[in-house]
Structure formats: C-alpha cells, structure tokens
Amino acid sequence: ALKRAAHSRIRNVASIGQQEIDLSNLMLERGYSGVRAYRQSKLALICFTFDLAGELAGTGVTVNALHPATYANTAMVREAGLDPLSSVADGGEPIRRLAVENEVAELSGRFYDRTKEARALDQAYDEDFRAKLREATMRLLAGYLP
C-alpha cells in the first residue's frame, strides 16, 4: 500500500540514547537492566530503519529514524524518576517535520537528532552487523510467527 501511494514516509521514533548490541547476549540474559534494554532496542530500531530504507530504495517510500526530544515530559520519563527536559510538543515538531516537510521528502536511510541529521552508533552503519542482527531476530521470532 505504501509503494502504491508513492512518496510515502516511514518515520521510526528512536533515541540518541543507544547502546551497542552484543549478539551473543541479545536477550540480555546476562547483565539485564531496563536502561540497557531500552538503549539497545533503539539502536536495533535504527538498524532496521537503515535496512528497510535500502530495501525500499527507488520505490517512492522513504524511511528515517529520529530522536525527537530529550527526556520529554512523558509517563515513562517521570516514572523513571527523571526530570523532564523538554515538552511533548518539543518532540512533536521534529516528527511533524520529517512526516510532511518537502525538504526531507526524498531523503531516506538517515538518523536525525530532532531536526538535524546526526550519527547513530557505528553498529547501525555496519551492514555485516545488521545482517547478523536480522538473522538473530528472525531466529527469535520463528517460534512466534505462524
């Protein structure tokens, strides 16, 4: 449906709070912490974003990830005992920009910190790592997929 609609945009809300992923401990059986799980999931989402952008190249569908705001005033931030540093509206503007502004309409496979292009952790740009992460993810999902 997105390909048929052409000029479609997929925007994944990630974070600048990323942490490298150890493929031998993907499910964090050793050294689990909620913060680590959150950060690794955000890096995994950026990896997925870059892979999907490559897969959809030339179809009229662009795919990007962004960090919308730092410690926005959300339940997750407050429940973690953190002081909000930005409002939900502050985070909404970068999402809106990537969703509708013409200047970014054709850009794909990028990561943004709010409205500026930024660099994710190195693993996100490593095609070999991303392939291994994708394979490991599919093995984990195999027991859940019909």
N, C-alpha and C positions, 0 to 999 in steps of 0.2 A: 504494500500500500504506500509506503514511504517513497519507493522508487517510482511508482506511477504518479505520485503527486509532484515529483521533481522539485528541486530547490527546498527539500525538506531538511530539517536540522534536528540532530540528536545532541542534547546537552546533558552531560553527566556531572552531577554535583559531587566533587571530590574535596580535597583539602590540601593545604600546604603542609599539614601535619601528617607526613608519610614516614614509613619505616621500612627498611629493606626486608625482603621476604626470604626466609630460609626454607627452601623447598623440601628439605629433609624433616622439617617440623612445621609443615603447612597448617596443621590444625592446632598448633600451639599446645601440644601435649606436655611439652617442657617449657617452663618459664612463662606461663599464661599471665597476661594482665589485660584488663579491658582497654587500656590506652594502647597497648601494643596491637591488640586485635583491631581496634579502630584504625590505627595508622597503616597497618598492613592492608586492611580492606580498601582503604583509599588509594594506596599505590596499585593494588590489583585492579581497581576500577579504572585507573588511568591507563594501565597496561591494556585492559580490554578496549578502552576508548581508542587507543592507537591502532590496535589490531583491526577493530571494526572500521576505522577510517580507511585503512588500507584495503579492506575487503570491499568497501563501498565506493572506492575511488572511481570517478568517472560516471557515477550513476545519478548525480544530482542531489545526493544525500551527503551532508557534511556532519562530522562527528567531532566534538570537542569536549574537554573536561575543564572544570574551573573550581577554584576556591572562591566562594562568593564573599565571605567576610570572616573576620577573626573573632571567635567567641561571641557570636551573635546571641542576643537575648532570647534563647530558646530553653525549653524544659531540660533538654539534655545538658546544656551548659550549666544551668542553675543547679540541677540535681547532682552534678559533678562537684559542686562547691566552688565553681569558678565565677569570678566577677565578669559579667558581660562587658565586652569592649566595643561592641557595635550593635546596632539595632537589626531587626529582621528586615526592615526596609533597606538598610545599607547593603544587605546581601541580595536583596531582590533586584536592585539596579544592575549589577553585573550579569545576572541570569537573564534579565529582560534584554539587555544589550546583545548578548550572544544569540538570543532567540529571534530578534527582529531587526537589528540594525543592518543596513546594507553593506557597511564597510567590512563586516566579518562574514557575510553571506557565503562566500566561496572558499573560506579558509577551513581546513579540516586537519585533524590529527594534531591538534595543538592543546596546550595546557595554559590556563590563564590564572593569574592571581588577581582577583577582582576583574578589572578591565584591561590589564596589561598582560601580554604574553609573558610566560615565565618558564622556568625549567623545573620539571619534576625530578625525582631521584633518578640516578643513572639507570637502574634496572628497567625503568619504563622505556628506555630507548634501545635496549638490548634485545634484538629480535630473537636470539637464541634463548635467552631467559624467558621471554614472553611465550615462546613455543612450549617450553617445558612447563611453565605455569598453566598454560591452556590444557596441555595433556594431563597434568596432575588434577586440574579442576574437573575435567571430563571423567577421569577415573573415580573421583569422589562422587560425582553426580550419577554415575552409572547405576548405582543402587537405588536411585530415586526416580529416574526417568522411566517412562513406560516403554 
